[in-house]
Amino acid sequence: IAYDELFAHQVTLAIARERQRRDRGRPTVGDGRLWGKVLAGLPYAPTGAQTRALGEIAADMGSDQRMNRLLQGDVGSGKTLVALGALLAAAEAGGQGALMAPTEILARQHLESLTPLLAMAGVEAVLLTGRDRGAARAEKLEALASGRAQVALGTHALISTDVAFRDLRLAVIDEQHRFGVRQRLDLSAKGLRPDVLVMTATPIPRSLSLAAYGDMDVSVIDEKPPGRKPVSTALVSSGRYEEVVARLAGALEEGAQAYWVCPLVEESETLDLTAAEERARELRAALGEGVALVHGRMGAAEKDAAMADFAEGRARLLVATTVIEVGVNVPNATIMVVEHADRFGLAQLHQLRGRVGRGEGAST
C-alpha cells in the first residue's frame, strides 16, 4: 500500500511537471542595469553560491517555459538578495515582481532590508498587509494596477480578490512550507503565466526534495556570507534551569541579547509545559525589567511594540512562542534557549536556530 501511494504521488507529480512543460511561459530577460546599480552599492560581494543560484533563476526566467524553482538555503545564507536579483530582472524586462511572506513581521522585515537596495536601483515597492485600510490601501492598489510600483511585498493580502497587477512576471513565495498549494497558485494567477520561485530555509535531503517537490527544479545556496560563525547547540536538562538563568544573566550583563522560546502561551491544566507568560514573569523577577514577551494571541500593535523593543536593544531578552520562528533578524542576539525542545518539529527547531548566528558573534 505504501509503495502504491508513493508511486501514485510520483505519477501525479510527473503529470503535473509534463503539463507545466507544455504550459508555455513568457521569456523575461533583464538587461542587468538595475541589478548592476545594487551590486555597485553593496558593501560586500555576493557569495559564489548566490551568483550561481541567480544564474539558474535568470536562465529559467529567460526561457519560454514557466519557471517553477525551489531556492533552498540555510538561514542567513542570503536568499533574500537572490530573490531581489530576480525581482529586479522582472522590473528590467518592463514587468513586476511580488514577494509573499507568511507573517506581517517577516513582510515588514523584507521591506526594511530591501528598501535601501531598491532605492539604489530606483525601483518603487509597496507593502501590502491585512492591516492596510481605506485610502492608504486604495493608493497601493492603484500603484500596482498602473505598474508604477514594480515590486510588491506582502502577506496573504497579496492574493485578495481586489489586488491586480499591470504585468506580474515573477511570484516569489518565502518560507514555502507555511503556504498551501492553493495560495501559491492564487498568487501566480495574478499574472499571465508568471514565473514562480519558492524559498525555504528548511534543509531537505535531495532524495526527499525530489519526492516532495518532483515538479520543481532546485537551487541550493550552500555557502554562508563571510564572517558568519556556525551556531553551537547544547542540550541541557530542565533540572539545570537555575544554571541556565545564571549563565544568561552573565551574558546579558556583557551586552548580549537572547531569545527564550516556550511551547505554550499560558499555563495548561493538562500539559505540564512551561507557558510563555509564566516564564516571562519568572525571568523578569530574576533578570530585571529588560524582558519582552511575544506570542500569537497578542494584538498586532502590542506584538510590534515588543519586537521593536528587542530589535532596538531596549529589551535584552525576548520570551516568545514559535511566532518568532520565521524571519526575525536581530544580529546582536547570540543565545537562544528552547524549552521542551521535544515538543517542536525538526523544521521548527531549524527555523528557530536560525534566529541566532546572524551577526559577527559566536552563537549558542
C-alpha positions as CSV (number, residue, x, y, z in Angstrom):
1,I,0.0,0.0,0.0
2,A,2.8,2.4,0.9
3,Y,4.5,1.6,-2.4
4,D,1.2,2.3,-4.3
5,E,0.8,5.6,-2.5
6,L,4.4,6.7,-3.3
7,F,4.0,5.5,-6.9
8,A,0.7,7.4,-7.4
9,H,2.3,10.5,-5.8
10,Q,5.2,10.3,-8.2
11,V,3.0,9.8,-11.2
12,T,0.9,12.8,-10.2
13,L,4.0,14.9,-9.9
14,A,5.3,13.7,-13.3
15,I,1.9,14.6,-14.9
16,A,2.0,18.0,-13.3
17,R,5.5,18.6,-14.5
18,E,4.7,17.5,-18.0
19,R,1.7,19.8,-18.0
20,Q,3.9,22.6,-16.8
21,R,6.4,21.9,-19.6
22,R,3.6,22.2,-22.1
23,D,2.3,25.4,-20.4
24,R,4.3,28.0,-22.2
25,G,5.8,30.8,-20.1
26,R,6.8,34.2,-21.2
27,P,10.6,34.9,-21.6
28,T,11.6,37.6,-19.1
29,V,15.1,38.8,-19.8
30,G,16.6,41.5,-17.7
31,D,19.4,43.7,-19.1
32,G,21.2,43.9,-15.7
33,R,21.1,47.7,-15.3
34,L,19.1,47.8,-12.1
35,W,20.9,44.8,-10.5
36,G,24.3,46.4,-11.6
37,K,23.3,49.5,-9.5
38,V,22.6,47.4,-6.5
39,L,25.9,45.4,-6.9
40,A,27.8,48.7,-7.2
41,G,26.3,49.9,-3.9
42,L,26.7,46.7,-1.8
43,P,29.4,46.8,0.8
44,Y,30.2,43.2,0.1
45,A,30.2,40.9,-2.9
46,P,27.6,38.1,-3.3
47,T,28.9,34.6,-2.5
48,G,29.6,32.1,-5.3
49,A,26.5,30.2,-4.4
50,Q,24.3,33.3,-4.6
51,T,25.7,34.1,-8.0
52,R,25.2,30.5,-9.2
53,A,21.6,30.4,-7.9
54,L,20.8,33.8,-9.6
55,G,22.3,32.5,-12.9
56,E,20.0,29.4,-12.8
57,I,17.0,31.6,-12.0
58,A,17.8,34.1,-14.8
59,A,18.2,31.2,-17.3
60,D,14.8,29.9,-16.3
61,M,13.1,33.3,-16.5
62,G,14.6,33.9,-19.9
63,S,13.4,30.6,-21.4
64,D,9.9,30.2,-22.9
65,Q,8.9,27.6,-20.3
66,R,7.5,28.7,-16.9
67,M,9.9,28.6,-14.1
68,N,8.9,26.5,-11.1
69,R,12.0,26.6,-8.9
70,L,12.7,25.9,-5.2
71,L,15.6,28.0,-3.7
72,Q,16.9,26.3,-0.6
73,G,19.5,27.9,1.6
74,D,20.2,27.8,5.3
75,V,19.0,30.7,7.4
76,G,21.3,33.7,6.9
77,S,22.8,32.4,3.6
78,G,21.4,35.3,1.6
79,K,18.3,34.0,-0.2
80,T,16.6,37.5,0.0
81,L,19.4,39.0,-2.1
82,V,19.0,36.3,-4.7
83,A,15.2,37.0,-4.7
84,L,15.9,40.7,-5.1
85,G,18.0,40.0,-8.2
86,A,15.1,38.0,-9.7
87,L,12.6,40.7,-8.9
88,L,14.8,43.4,-10.5
89,A,15.1,41.2,-13.6
90,A,11.3,41.3,-13.9
91,A,11.4,45.1,-13.5
92,E,14.2,45.4,-16.1
93,A,12.0,43.5,-18.6
94,G,9.2,46.0,-18.0
95,G,7.1,43.8,-15.7
96,Q,6.5,43.5,-12.0
97,G,7.5,41.1,-9.2
98,A,5.8,40.1,-6.0
99,L,7.3,38.6,-2.8
100,M,4.8,36.9,-0.4
101,A,5.8,36.2,3.2
102,P,3.8,34.1,5.8
103,T,3.7,36.8,8.5
104,E,3.5,40.5,8.8
105,I,6.6,40.6,10.9
106,L,8.6,39.0,8.1
107,A,6.9,41.1,5.3
108,R,7.9,44.3,7.2
109,Q,11.4,43.0,7.7
110,H,11.8,42.3,4.0
111,L,10.6,45.9,3.4
112,E,13.3,47.2,5.8
113,S,16.1,45.2,4.4
114,L,15.1,45.7,0.7
115,T,14.1,49.4,0.7
116,P,17.7,50.8,0.7
117,L,18.7,48.3,-2.1
118,L,15.6,49.1,-4.2
119,A,16.3,52.8,-3.7
120,M,19.8,52.2,-5.2
121,A,18.1,50.8,-8.2
122,G,15.4,53.5,-8.3
123,V,12.6,51.0,-8.1
124,E,9.3,51.7,-6.2
125,A,7.9,49.0,-3.9
126,V,4.7,48.8,-1.9
127,L,4.0,46.7,1.2
128,L,0.5,45.2,1.3
129,T,-0.7,43.5,4.5
130,G,-4.1,42.8,6.1
131,R,-3.7,46.0,8.2
132,D,-4.0,48.3,5.2
133,R,-7.3,50.0,5.0
134,G,-9.2,52.8,3.2
135,A,-7.3,55.5,1.3
136,A,-3.8,54.1,2.0
137,R,-4.8,50.7,0.7
138,A,-6.5,52.2,-2.4
139,E,-3.3,54.1,-3.2
140,K,-1.2,51.0,-3.0
141,L,-3.6,49.0,-5.2
142,E,-3.5,51.8,-7.8
143,A,0.3,51.8,-7.8
144,L,0.2,48.0,-8.6
145,A,-2.6,48.2,-11.1
146,S,-0.9,51.1,-13.0
147,G,2.5,49.5,-12.9
148,R,4.1,52.5,-11.0
149,A,5.2,50.1,-8.3
150,Q,7.4,47.5,-9.9
151,V,7.8,45.4,-6.7
152,A,5.1,44.2,-4.2
153,L,6.0,42.8,-0.8
154,G,3.3,41.5,1.4
155,T,1.4,38.7,3.2
156,H,-1.7,36.7,2.1
157,A,-3.1,40.2,1.4
158,L,-1.4,40.0,-2.0
159,I,-3.9,37.3,-3.1
160,S,-7.0,39.2,-2.1
161,T,-9.5,39.5,-5.0
162,D,-9.2,43.3,-5.3
163,V,-5.4,43.1,-5.9
164,A,-4.5,43.5,-9.6
165,F,-1.1,43.8,-11.2
166,R,-0.4,45.6,-14.5
167,D,2.1,42.8,-15.6
168,L,3.2,40.3,-12.9
169,R,6.2,38.4,-14.3
170,L,7.6,36.8,-11.2
171,A,5.9,35.4,-8.0
172,V,8.3,34.7,-5.1
173,I,7.0,32.8,-2.1
174,D,9.1,33.0,1.1
175,E,9.0,30.1,3.6
176,Q,7.0,28.0,1.2
177,H,6.2,25.3,3.9
178,R,3.9,27.9,5.6
179,F,1.7,28.3,2.5
180,G,-0.7,25.8,0.9
181,V,-0.6,24.9,-2.8
182,R,-3.8,26.8,-3.3
183,Q,-2.3,30.1,-2.0
184,R,0.8,29.6,-4.3
185,L,-1.5,29.1,-7.3
186,D,-3.6,32.1,-6.3
187,L,-0.6,34.4,-6.4
188,S,0.7,33.1,-9.7
189,A,-2.9,33.6,-11.1
190,K,-2.4,37.3,-10.6
191,G,-0.4,37.5,-13.8
192,L,-0.2,36.0,-17.3
193,R,1.7,32.7,-16.6
194,P,4.4,34.3,-14.3
195,D,7.5,32.5,-13.3
196,V,7.4,31.1,-9.7
197,L,10.2,30.9,-7.2
198,V,9.7,29.4,-3.8
199,M,12.2,29.8,-1.0
200,T,12.8,27.7,2.1
201,A,15.5,27.5,4.8
202,T,14.5,24.1,6.0
203,P,17.1,21.8,4.5
204,I,15.8,18.6,2.8
205,P,17.9,15.8,1.5
206,R,18.0,15.7,-2.3
207,S,16.1,12.3,-2.4
208,L,13.3,13.7,-0.2
209,S,13.2,17.0,-2.2
210,L,12.6,15.0,-5.4
211,A,9.8,13.1,-3.7
212,A,8.2,16.1,-2.2
213,Y,8.9,18.7,-5.0
214,G,9.1,16.5,-8.1
215,D,7.5,19.2,-10.1
216,M,10.2,21.7,-9.2
217,D,13.8,22.5,-10.1
218,V,16.0,23.0,-7.1
219,S,18.8,25.6,-6.5
220,V,20.8,25.4,-3.3
221,I,22.8,28.1,-1.6
222,D,25.4,26.2,0.3
223,E,27.7,29.0,1.4
224,K,27.4,31.4,4.3
225,P,28.4,35.1,3.8
226,P,32.0,35.7,5.1
227,G,32.2,36.4,8.8
228,R,29.3,34.2,9.9
229,K,30.2,31.6,12.5
230,P,28.4,28.3,12.9
231,V,25.9,28.1,15.7
232,S,26.8,25.6,18.5
233,T,24.0,23.6,20.0
234,A,23.9,22.2,23.6
235,L,21.3,20.0,25.3
236,V,20.7,20.9,29.0
237,S,18.3,19.1,31.3
238,S,15.4,21.2,32.7
239,G,16.7,20.3,36.1
240,R,19.6,22.8,35.5
241,Y,17.2,25.8,35.0
242,E,18.9,27.9,37.7
243,E,22.3,27.4,36.0
244,V,20.9,28.4,32.6
245,V,19.4,31.6,34.1
246,A,22.7,32.4,35.8
247,R,24.7,32.0,32.6
248,L,22.1,34.0,30.7
249,A,22.3,36.8,33.3
250,G,26.1,37.0,32.8
251,A,25.8,37.1,29.0
252,L,23.1,39.8,29.2
253,E,25.3,41.9,31.5
254,E,28.1,41.7,28.9
255,G,25.7,43.2,26.3
256,A,24.4,40.1,24.5
257,Q,20.7,39.7,23.7
258,A,18.8,36.4,23.9
259,Y,15.6,34.6,23.0
260,W,13.7,32.2,25.3
261,V,11.2,30.1,23.4
262,C,8.3,28.3,25.1
263,P,5.7,25.9,23.6
264,L,2.6,27.4,25.1
265,V,1.1,30.9,25.6
266,E,-0.4,30.3,29.1
267,E,-0.5,27.6,31.8
268,S,-2.4,24.5,30.8
269,E,-4.0,22.1,33.3
270,T,-3.4,19.1,31.1
271,L,0.1,19.7,29.7
272,D,2.9,20.3,32.1
273,L,4.7,22.6,29.8
274,T,6.2,26.0,30.6
275,A,4.0,28.8,29.5
276,A,5.4,31.9,27.9
277,E,3.5,34.3,30.2
278,E,4.5,32.5,33.3
279,R,8.1,32.1,32.2
280,A,8.3,35.8,31.3
281,R,7.1,36.7,34.9
282,E,9.8,34.5,36.4
283,L,12.6,35.8,34.2
284,R,11.6,39.4,34.9
285,A,11.9,38.6,38.6
286,A,15.3,37.0,38.1
287,L,16.8,39.4,35.4
288,G,15.1,42.7,35.9
289,E,12.9,44.7,33.6
290,G,14.5,44.2,30.2
291,V,12.4,41.2,29.3
292,A,9.8,41.4,26.5
293,L,7.1,38.9,25.6
294,V,5.7,38.0,22.2
295,H,3.0,35.4,21.4
296,G,0.4,34.8,18.7
297,R,-2.6,35.8,20.8
298,M,-1.3,39.4,21.3
299,G,-2.7,42.2,19.1
300,A,-0.6,43.3,16.2
301,A,0.3,46.6,17.7
302,E,1.4,45.0,21.0
303,K,3.4,42.4,19.2
304,D,5.2,45.1,17.0
305,A,6.0,47.2,20.1
306,A,7.6,44.2,21.9
307,M,9.6,43.2,18.7
308,A,10.7,46.8,18.2
309,D,11.9,47.0,21.9
310,F,14.0,43.9,21.3
311,A,15.3,44.8,17.8
312,E,16.4,48.3,19.1
313,G,18.0,46.8,22.2
314,R,15.7,48.3,24.8
315,A,14.8,44.7,25.8
316,R,17.7,42.3,26.3
317,L,15.6,39.1,26.4
318,L,12.6,38.2,24.3
319,V,10.4,35.4,25.7
320,A,8.3,34.0,22.8
321,T,6.3,31.2,21.3
322,T,7.1,30.0,17.8
323,V,5.7,33.3,16.3
324,I,9.4,34.2,16.0
325,E,10.4,31.1,14.1
326,V,10.3,32.8,10.7
327,G,12.5,35.7,9.6
328,V,13.1,37.8,12.7
329,N,16.6,39.4,12.3
330,V,18.4,40.8,15.3
331,P,22.2,40.4,14.7
332,N,23.1,41.2,18.3
333,A,21.0,38.2,19.6
334,T,23.5,35.3,20.2
335,I,21.7,33.0,22.6
336,M,18.5,31.1,22.3
337,V,17.0,28.8,24.9
338,V,14.3,26.5,23.7
339,E,12.3,24.8,26.4
340,H,10.7,21.4,25.8
341,A,12.5,21.1,22.5
342,D,10.9,17.7,22.1
343,R,7.5,19.5,21.5
344,F,8.8,21.1,18.3
345,G,9.2,19.7,14.9
346,L,12.6,19.4,13.2
347,A,11.7,22.2,10.7
348,Q,10.6,24.5,13.5
349,L,13.8,23.9,15.5
350,H,15.9,24.5,12.4
351,Q,14.0,27.8,11.8
352,L,14.3,28.8,15.5
353,R,18.0,28.1,15.5
354,G,18.3,30.4,12.5
355,R,17.3,33.4,14.6
356,V,20.8,33.4,16.2
357,G,24.1,33.5,14.4
358,R,23.0,36.4,12.2
359,G,25.9,38.7,13.3
360,E,29.6,38.5,13.9
361,G,29.4,36.9,17.4
362,A,29.6,33.2,18.1
363,S,26.1,32.0,19.0
364,T,24.6,29.2,21.1
